[in-house]
């Protein structure tokens, strides 16, 4: 009965989301795989594997098989997809046999990278695999009129990359991507703490700091947070207090890269569409767009309205699922 289920997959660097046309969001799990180096077998996938990061014995390694939105480890990605699709089928009560799948790819990805994504999904047993560019999927998920001849500007700040695209008439008019997504923000915070306090902190701690006291360069009431790490001088655990203004300083450079990318994309926009952008503004989506004060900071810097997508974390996955009904139109526009 459900043999031809239609599903959309957002293969993200940080999270994998699976969306079904009939049941809505089926699964949202971190794209992490923990495997045993002795037996070469997968021990855990998703949330369970993420909990193990930085806390595993020597023979168990948690890896992220997707880097910058594309597949870095093909076998691990295939195994992870199989396990997560099974899990999604079980939790929703659907038998996902031979589904029609839409997967999104970063707009700057090469044909080799696209083929790797297609093969990874086909190896699960998909009946048909359609690839759609990530900014288009994000725009569909954010309820933008993608197939109309008006300018839709989408800024998708993901885990591995941030993509800025102007979409009109079902295709990408101009796009740029920069490798400064959420992961890079975490790295910048960890580097700042290491340089200024001589303390080593893990990726998960850096992510907690970003979510709790991370701010874009806007005026705000200062917040503080206790951070635990390893003292590089004594080698012993140590707790320090970090303030939101320090985190703001750590993120200044990476956010100015993002701003530069948005400006470059808007500069290459055809004049006919520029008028639309002034009226309609730009839409932020992706997990990174939830950084405190980012929306306010961007609208001050580029002087056009900046809106947040209704569901920034799930926009791309929702867009891939919804795009099936207009996939032929989109493929015509992108040929």
PECOR-V955255 format. One record per backbone hydrogen bond with DSSP energy under -1.0 kcal/mol. CO is the residue of the C=O (numbers start at 1). NH is the residue of the N-H. Records with the same first field share a line. If there is no record, write none. Layout:
CO = NH  NH
//
This chain:
2 = 5
5 = 100
6 = 21
7 = 102
8 = 19
9 = 104
10 = 12  17
14 = 31
15 = 12
16 = 29
17 = 10
18 = 26  27
19 = 8
20 = 24
24 = 20
27 = 18
29 = 16
30 = 32
32 = 46
33 = 63
34 = 43  44
35 = 61
36 = 40
41 = 36
44 = 34
46 = 50
47 = 51
50 = 53
52 = 55
57 = 60
59 = 37
61 = 35
63 = 33
65 = 72  73
67 = 70
70 = 67
73 = 77
74 = 78
75 = 79
76 = 80
77 = 81
78 = 82
79 = 83
80 = 84
81 = 85
82 = 86
83 = 87
84 = 88
85 = 89
86 = 90
87 = 91
88 = 92
89 = 93  94
95 = 97
99 = 127
100 = 7
101 = 130
102 = 9
103 = 132
105 = 134
106 = 109
110 = 114
111 = 115
112 = 116
113 = 117
114 = 118
115 = 119
116 = 120
117 = 121
118 = 122
119 = 123
121 = 124
122 = 125
128 = 101
130 = 103
132 = 105
133 = 137
134 = 138
135 = 139
136 = 140
137 = 141
138 = 142
139 = 144
140 = 143
144 = 146
145 = 148
146 = 170
148 = 150  169
152 = 167
153 = 283
154 = 165
155 = 285
156 = 158  163
157 = 288
158 = 182
159 = 183
161 = 158
162 = 178
163 = 156
164 = 176
165 = 154
166 = 173  174
167 = 152
168 = 171
171 = 168
174 = 166
176 = 164
178 = 162  180
181 = 185
182 = 186
183 = 187
184 = 188
185 = 189
186 = 190
187 = 191
188 = 192
189 = 193
190 = 194
191 = 195
192 = 196
193 = 197  199
194 = 198
198 = 232
200 = 230
202 = 206
203 = 207
204 = 208
205 = 209
206 = 210
207 = 211
208 = 212
209 = 213
210 = 214
216 = 218
223 = 244
225 = 242
227 = 240
229 = 238
230 = 200
231 = 235
236 = 231
238 = 229
240 = 227
242 = 225
243 = 247
244 = 248
245 = 249
246 = 250
247 = 251
251 = 255
252 = 256
253 = 257
254 = 258
255 = 259
256 = 260
257 = 261
258 = 262
259 = 263
260 = 264
261 = 265
262 = 266
263 = 267
264 = 268
266 = 269
270 = 273  274
273 = 277
274 = 278
275 = 279
276 = 280
277 = 281
282 = 307
283 = 155
284 = 309
285 = 157
286 = 289
287 = 290
288 = 291
291 = 294
292 = 216
293 = 297
294 = 298
295 = 299
296 = 300
297 = 301
298 = 302
305 = 282
307 = 284
311 = 314  315
312 = 286
314 = 318
315 = 319
316 = 320
317 = 321
318 = 322
319 = 323
322 = 325
323 = 326
326 = 330
327 = 331
328 = 332
329 = 333
330 = 334
//
